[in-house]
Amino acid sequence: MGGAATSTLPSADSNSESNMLWFYTDDAPGLKISPTVVLIMTLCFIAFVAALHIFGKIYRAKARAEL
């Protein structure tokens, strides 16, 4: 029971369908946007959620002050 397990790692010359870079080629289906656009959209979403949070606190403070 002392056999060594062998594993094969994908080499650089393997076919292009088996590596992760295939998702970034022209053959991949779906929306093709650059990582920079994804970063900008993410930061805009975070800023929008933060603004909603701030506006909610202001609205709640004004509603409490009117009572």
C-alpha positions in Angstrom: 0.0 0.0 0.0 3.0 2.3 -0.3 2.3 3.3 -3.9 3.0 6.9 -4.9 0.2 8.9 -6.5 1.0 10.6 -9.7 -0.8 13.6 -11.1 -0.5 15.2 -14.4 -0.5 19.0 -14.6 -1.7 20.7 -17.7 1.3 21.9 -19.7 1.6 25.1 -21.7 1.3 23.2 -25.0 -2.1 21.6 -24.1 -5.1 22.4 -26.2 -6.7 25.8 -25.5 -10.0 24.5 -24.4 -8.6 23.0 -21.2 -7.1 26.1 -19.7 -8.6 29.1 -18.0 -7.6 31.6 -20.7 -10.2 30.1 -23.0 -12.8 32.2 -21.2 -11.1 35.4 -22.4 -11.0 34.5 -26.1 -13.4 35.5 -28.9 -14.9 32.0 -28.8 -16.3 32.4 -25.3 -20.0 33.2 -25.2 -21.4 36.1 -23.2 -20.8 39.7 -22.4 -17.2 40.8 -23.2 -16.1 43.7 -21.0 -12.7 44.6 -19.8 -11.6 44.3 -16.2 -11.3 48.1 -16.0 -15.0 48.5 -16.8 -15.9 45.9 -14.2 -13.8 47.7 -11.6 -15.5 51.1 -12.5 -19.0 49.5 -12.4 -18.2 47.9 -9.0 -17.0 51.2 -7.5 -20.1 53.0 -8.8 -22.3 50.4 -7.2 -20.5 50.7 -3.9 -20.8 54.5 -4.1 -24.6 54.3 -4.9 -25.2 52.0 -1.9 -23.3 54.3 0.3 -25.3 57.3 -0.9 -28.5 55.5 -0.3 -27.4 54.7 3.2 -26.5 58.4 3.9 -29.8 59.7 2.4 -31.7 57.2 4.5 -30.0 58.4 7.6 -30.8 62.0 6.7 -34.4 61.2 5.9 -34.8 59.4 9.2 -33.2 62.2 11.2 -35.6 64.8 9.6 -38.6 62.6 10.2 -37.6 62.2 13.8 -37.1 66.0 14.2 -40.6 66.7 13.0 -42.3 64.7 15.7 
